[in-house]
């Protein structure tokens, strides 16, 4: 008796044994393809060679054909694959197999995501500190720091006018800039505050990258004056010059604060 007659699924196994035919089925997973499209996708074979493989798949029931005018469309028929599956996989094993495949896909997605983070956008950390002595009492300096924030925290005279900065001196308060059109851009929020002594800010400081900074500002009594100390810790995606740019920015701002208070 012929093998195909004794077991109709033998033709399916033989059809799937060839890697080229499996490749053709993979191409059909996304939808029907014309024979011409399949020929272009397998440049190593002639049109006759591709047609021969398609014939084997069609005989095994893995492929159905429809025609539109002069074009032949090839469709994947998954029924024989399902028959193979149901013959050798019980419902109990199906549950375990499905769970293991889900775990495999989840692990591969996480591995891919981790690979992207490590190779394309590596996380970094940096810490800069700066301080300045101001000839005024801590309470006076603290008040100028918060209430006159726009008078000393700016990049240029132009930005001072067009994008003034604002500081809300309270827990959860916003530190932000607002342009002439009313557009607001958050820099940080106040996460801890001891009026006249210490505060901590947390935010992305308008950086477009995946970036976060924790900034601690302390006001220490220093003889007849005040020593303002800033500790700026940052983590995430940032370029090499960013830490030094933040340090220079704070130094520039504190110098303007000193001039404002002592004047």
C-alpha positions as CSV (number, residue, x, y, z in Angstrom):
1,X,0.0,0.0,0.0
2,X,1.3,3.5,-0.8
3,X,2.6,5.5,2.1
4,X,0.5,8.5,1.3
5,X,-2.6,6.3,1.4
6,X,-1.6,4.7,4.7
7,X,-1.0,8.1,6.3
8,X,-2.2,11.3,4.5
9,X,0.0,13.4,6.7
10,X,3.2,11.9,5.2
11,X,2.9,14.3,2.3
12,X,2.9,17.2,4.7
13,X,6.0,15.9,6.5
14,X,7.8,15.5,3.1
15,X,6.8,18.9,2.0
16,X,8.0,20.5,5.2
17,X,11.3,18.6,5.1
18,X,12.7,21.0,2.5
19,X,14.0,24.4,3.8
20,X,13.0,26.2,0.6
21,X,9.4,25.1,0.9
22,X,9.4,26.1,4.5
23,X,10.7,29.5,3.4
24,X,7.9,29.9,0.9
25,X,5.3,29.1,3.6
26,X,6.9,31.8,5.8
27,X,6.4,34.3,3.0
28,X,2.7,33.4,2.8
29,X,2.1,33.9,6.5
30,X,1.6,37.6,6.0
31,X,-0.9,37.1,3.2
32,X,-1.4,35.7,-0.3
33,X,1.5,36.3,-2.8
34,X,1.5,36.0,-6.6
35,X,3.9,33.5,-8.1
36,X,6.0,36.3,-9.5
37,X,6.4,37.8,-6.0
38,X,7.6,34.4,-4.6
39,X,10.0,34.0,-7.5
40,X,11.5,37.4,-6.7
41,X,11.9,36.4,-3.1
42,X,13.9,33.3,-3.9
43,X,16.5,34.6,-6.4
44,X,18.6,31.5,-6.1
45,X,15.9,29.5,-8.0
46,X,14.5,29.8,-11.4
47,X,10.8,30.3,-11.9
48,X,10.5,26.7,-12.9
49,X,12.2,25.7,-9.6
50,X,9.9,27.8,-7.5
51,X,6.8,26.4,-9.4
52,X,8.0,22.9,-8.7
53,X,8.2,23.6,-4.9
54,X,4.8,25.2,-5.0
55,X,3.4,22.1,-6.6
56,X,4.7,19.9,-3.8
57,X,3.1,22.3,-1.2
58,X,-0.2,22.3,-3.1
59,X,-0.3,18.5,-3.3
60,X,0.3,18.3,0.4
61,X,-2.6,20.6,1.0
62,X,-0.4,23.3,2.5
63,X,-1.1,25.7,-0.4
64,X,-4.3,26.7,-2.2
65,X,-4.4,28.7,-5.4
66,X,-6.7,31.3,-6.8
67,X,-6.6,33.3,-10.0
68,X,-7.4,36.9,-10.9
69,X,-7.0,37.4,-14.6
70,X,-3.5,36.2,-15.6
71,X,-2.2,36.3,-12.0
72,X,-1.9,33.3,-9.8
73,X,-2.3,33.9,-6.1
74,X,-0.9,31.4,-3.6
75,X,-2.5,31.1,-0.2
76,X,-1.3,29.4,3.0
77,X,-3.5,26.6,4.1
78,X,-2.9,25.9,7.8
79,X,-5.3,23.0,8.1
80,X,-2.8,20.2,7.6
81,X,-0.5,21.8,10.1
82,X,-3.3,21.9,12.6
83,X,-4.0,18.2,11.9
84,X,-0.3,17.3,12.6
85,X,-0.5,19.4,15.8
86,X,-3.7,17.8,17.1
87,X,-2.5,14.3,16.3
88,X,0.7,14.5,18.4
89,X,-0.1,17.2,21.1
90,X,-2.7,16.5,23.8
91,X,-4.6,19.3,25.5
92,X,-2.5,19.0,28.6
93,X,0.7,19.3,26.6
94,X,-0.9,22.1,24.6
95,X,-1.2,24.2,27.8
96,X,2.4,23.7,28.7
97,X,3.7,24.3,25.2
98,X,1.7,27.5,24.9
99,X,3.1,28.7,28.3
100,X,6.6,27.9,27.4
101,X,6.3,29.6,24.0
102,X,4.9,32.7,25.8
103,X,7.8,32.7,28.2
104,X,10.2,32.4,25.4
105,X,8.7,35.3,23.5
106,X,8.7,37.4,26.7
107,X,12.3,36.6,27.5
108,X,13.4,37.4,24.0
109,X,11.5,40.8,24.0
110,X,13.2,41.7,27.3
111,X,16.6,40.7,26.0
112,X,16.1,42.7,22.9
113,X,14.9,45.7,24.9
114,X,17.9,45.4,27.2
115,X,20.2,45.1,24.2
116,X,18.8,48.4,22.8
117,X,19.4,50.2,26.1
118,X,22.9,48.9,26.5
119,X,24.1,49.5,22.9
120,X,22.1,52.5,21.6
121,X,21.3,54.5,24.7
122,X,23.6,53.6,27.7
123,X,22.5,54.9,31.1
124,X,25.1,57.0,32.8
125,X,25.5,58.8,36.2
126,X,27.4,61.9,37.1
127,X,27.7,64.2,40.1
128,X,28.7,67.9,40.2
129,X,29.0,70.2,43.1
130,X,29.5,74.0,43.4
131,X,29.1,76.7,46.0
132,X,29.4,80.4,46.6
133,X,29.7,82.7,49.6
134,X,27.3,85.6,49.7
135,X,27.6,88.5,52.1
136,X,24.1,88.3,53.6
137,X,22.2,86.2,56.2
138,X,20.8,82.8,55.1
139,X,17.2,84.0,55.3
140,X,17.9,86.9,53.0
141,X,19.7,84.7,50.5
142,X,17.0,82.0,50.7
143,X,14.3,84.6,50.0
144,X,16.2,86.0,47.0
145,X,16.8,82.5,45.7
146,X,13.1,81.6,45.7
147,X,11.2,84.9,45.3
148,X,13.6,86.5,42.9
149,X,14.3,83.3,40.9
150,X,13.7,85.0,37.5
151,X,16.2,87.7,38.4
152,X,19.2,85.4,38.6
153,X,18.2,82.1,37.0
154,X,18.5,82.7,33.2
155,X,20.8,82.0,30.3
156,X,20.9,85.4,28.7
157,X,19.2,88.8,29.0
158,X,17.0,87.8,26.1
159,X,15.9,84.5,27.7
160,X,15.3,86.5,30.9
161,X,12.7,88.6,29.1
162,X,11.2,86.0,26.8
163,X,11.3,82.8,29.0
164,X,11.3,83.9,32.6
165,X,11.8,81.2,35.3
166,X,9.5,80.6,38.2
167,X,10.0,78.9,41.6
168,X,7.2,77.7,43.8
169,X,8.8,77.4,47.3
170,X,6.6,74.7,48.7
171,X,6.5,70.9,48.8
172,X,5.5,69.7,45.4
173,X,6.1,73.2,44.0
174,X,7.0,73.6,40.4
175,X,10.2,75.0,39.0
176,X,9.5,76.0,35.4
177,X,9.9,78.5,32.6
178,X,7.1,80.3,30.8
179,X,7.4,82.0,27.4
180,X,5.6,85.0,26.0
181,X,2.9,82.7,24.4
182,X,2.0,81.1,27.7
183,X,3.8,77.9,27.0
184,X,5.2,76.3,30.2
185,X,8.1,73.9,30.4
186,X,8.7,72.1,33.7
187,X,12.3,71.8,34.9
188,X,11.7,70.1,38.3
189,X,9.5,69.8,41.4
190,X,10.3,70.5,45.0
191,X,10.6,67.2,46.8
192,X,11.9,68.4,50.1
193,X,12.0,71.9,51.7
194,X,13.3,73.4,54.9
195,X,12.7,77.1,54.5
196,X,15.9,79.1,54.9
197,X,18.1,76.0,55.2
198,X,17.7,73.3,52.5
199,X,15.7,72.1,49.6
200,X,15.8,69.2,47.1
201,X,14.6,69.4,43.5
202,X,13.9,66.5,41.1
203,X,13.2,66.6,37.4
204,X,14.5,66.4,33.8
205,X,15.5,70.1,33.6
206,X,13.8,70.2,30.1
207,X,16.3,67.6,28.7
208,X,14.7,65.7,25.9
209,X,16.5,62.4,26.7
210,X,15.6,59.8,29.3
211,X,17.2,61.9,32.0
212,X,16.6,62.6,35.7
213,X,18.4,64.9,38.1
214,X,18.3,65.3,41.9
215,X,19.6,68.7,43.1
216,X,20.1,69.5,46.7
217,X,20.6,73.2,47.7
218,X,21.8,74.1,51.1
219,X,22.1,77.5,52.8
220,X,24.8,77.5,55.5
221,X,25.5,80.3,57.9
222,X,29.2,81.3,57.3
223,X,30.3,84.0,59.7
224,X,28.4,87.2,58.7
225,X,27.4,85.7,55.4
226,X,26.0,82.5,53.7
227,X,27.5,79.7,51.9
228,X,25.2,78.3,49.2
229,X,26.1,74.7,48.3
230,X,24.6,72.8,45.3
231,X,24.9,69.1,44.8
232,X,23.6,68.0,41.4
233,X,23.3,64.3,40.7
234,X,22.1,63.1,37.3
235,X,21.4,59.8,35.7
236,X,20.2,58.6,32.3
237,X,21.1,59.4,28.7
238,X,23.4,62.4,28.4
239,X,26.4,63.5,26.3
240,X,29.9,63.9,27.7
241,X,29.8,67.6,28.2
242,X,26.5,67.8,30.0
243,X,27.8,67.5,33.6
244,X,30.3,70.4,33.1
245,X,27.6,72.4,31.3
246,X,25.3,72.0,34.3
247,X,28.1,72.9,36.7
248,X,28.9,76.1,34.7
249,X,25.2,76.9,34.6
250,X,24.9,76.8,38.4
251,X,28.1,78.8,38.8
252,X,26.8,81.5,36.5
253,X,23.4,81.6,38.3
254,X,24.9,81.7,41.8
255,X,27.2,84.5,40.7
256,X,24.1,86.5,39.5
257,X,22.4,85.6,42.8
258,X,25.4,87.0,44.7
259,X,25.3,90.2,42.7
260,X,21.6,90.6,43.2
261,X,21.7,90.1,47.0
262,X,24.8,92.1,47.7
263,X,23.6,95.0,45.5
